[in-house]
Amino acid sequence: MKRRHPIATLVKLATMRERKARADLGESQVEVNEKTKTLDQKRSELLALLSETQPLPAALATALRLQGIASAELMELAAEELEASERRLHNDRRSWQEAAYDLDAKEELDAKRKREQAMVAARAAQRALDEMIAARYRGGTS
């Protein structure tokens, strides 16, 4: 089994971390979108309750008032959930940016390692060619 270079292993791990961070970021974005939609729906329901312009019977007015208070509390709760989701989105975005930066740095390090290996191999090939030519020259003049 071929042994992997430690830098290549680091690149592989950083790639996996970046993909997971990107997936977490996507999930957070979906959650924020859902919470925003829920909050907008609750706001619309509350505004619909408050937009009644006709006189209402006392019992119905009391029921709507209680329902409006409950709706306002639910709307406040939805706003708090949205805020928590947005904080999570912000944290996940920062985590993804850090993971992406880490991956870029490790890929650059791996590319540098490969360039150095190619230079060493080119020098070794040039040295071998020089030695062959020198051996041939010495062998021909003797």
C-alpha positions in Angstrom: 0.0 0.0 0.0 1.3 3.4 -1.0 2.0 5.7 1.9 0.5 9.1 1.6 2.6 12.2 2.3 1.6 14.0 5.6 0.8 17.2 3.7 -1.5 15.3 1.3 -3.3 13.9 4.4 -3.7 17.4 5.8 -5.1 18.5 2.5 -7.6 15.6 2.5 -8.7 16.4 6.1 -9.0 20.1 5.3 -11.1 19.3 2.3 -13.5 17.2 4.4 -13.7 20.0 7.0 -14.5 22.6 4.4 -17.2 20.4 2.8 -18.8 19.9 6.2 -18.6 23.6 7.1 -20.2 24.4 3.7 -23.0 21.9 4.3 -23.6 23.4 7.8 -23.7 26.8 6.3 -26.3 25.7 3.8 -28.4 24.1 6.5 -28.2 27.3 8.5 -29.3 29.4 5.5 -32.3 27.1 5.0 -33.2 27.4 8.6 -33.0 31.2 8.5 -35.2 31.3 5.4 -37.8 29.1 7.1 -37.8 31.2 10.3 -38.1 34.4 8.2 -41.1 32.9 6.3 -42.7 31.8 9.6 -42.2 35.3 11.1 -43.7 36.9 8.0 -46.7 34.6 8.2 -47.3 35.3 11.9 -47.0 39.0 11.2 -49.5 38.8 8.4 -51.9 36.9 10.7 -51.6 39.5 13.4 -52.1 42.4 11.0 -55.2 40.7 9.6 -56.6 40.5 13.2 -55.8 44.1 13.8 -57.2 45.4 10.5 -60.9 44.7 11.4 -62.8 48.0 10.9 -66.3 46.9 11.7 -67.8 47.0 15.2 -67.6 43.6 16.8 -69.7 42.0 19.5 -68.0 42.3 22.9 -67.4 38.5 23.2 -65.9 38.3 19.8 -63.8 41.4 20.5 -62.5 39.9 23.7 -61.7 36.6 21.9 -59.9 38.4 19.1 -58.0 40.5 21.7 -56.8 37.4 23.5 -56.0 35.8 20.2 -54.1 38.9 19.2 -52.1 38.9 22.4 -51.3 35.2 21.9 -50.3 35.9 18.3 -48.1 38.8 19.4 -46.4 36.5 21.8 -45.9 33.9 19.1 -44.6 36.5 16.8 -42.1 37.6 19.4 -41.0 34.0 20.0 -40.6 33.6 16.2 -38.5 36.7 16.1 -36.2 35.3 18.8 -35.9 32.0 17.0 -35.0 33.9 13.8 -32.4 35.9 15.6 -30.9 32.7 17.0 -30.9 31.1 13.6 -29.1 34.2 12.1 -26.5 34.0 14.9 -25.9 30.3 13.9 -25.7 31.3 10.3 -23.1 33.9 11.1 -21.1 31.4 13.1 -21.4 28.8 10.4 -20.3 31.3 7.7 -17.3 32.2 9.8 -16.4 28.5 10.4 -16.7 27.9 6.6 -14.5 30.8 5.8 -11.9 29.6 8.2 -12.1 26.1 6.8 -11.8 27.4 3.3 -8.8 29.5 4.2 -7.2 26.5 5.9 -7.8 24.4 2.9 -6.3 27.0 0.5 -3.2 27.3 2.7 -2.8 23.5 2.8 -3.3 23.2 -1.0 -0.7 25.9 -1.6 1.7 24.1 0.8 1.0 20.8 -1.1 1.6 22.5 -4.5 4.8 24.0 -3.2 5.9 20.6 -2.0 5.2 19.1 -5.5 7.1 21.9 -7.2 10.1 21.3 -5.0 9.9 17.6 -5.7 9.8 18.3 -9.4 12.8 20.6 -9.1 14.7 17.9 -7.2 13.8 15.3 -9.8 14.8 17.6 -12.6 18.2 18.3 -11.0 18.7 14.6 -10.4 17.9 13.8 -14.0 20.2 16.6 -15.2 23.0 15.3 -12.9 22.5 11.8 -14.2 22.7 13.0 -17.8 25.8 15.0 -17.0 27.5 12.0 -15.4 26.5 9.8 -18.4 28.0 12.3 -20.8 31.1 12.7 -18.7 31.5 8.9 -18.5 31.1 8.6 -22.2 33.6 11.4 -22.8 36.1 9.8 -20.5 35.6 6.4 -22.0 36.1 7.8 -25.6 39.3 9.7 -24.9 41.1 7.0 -23.0 
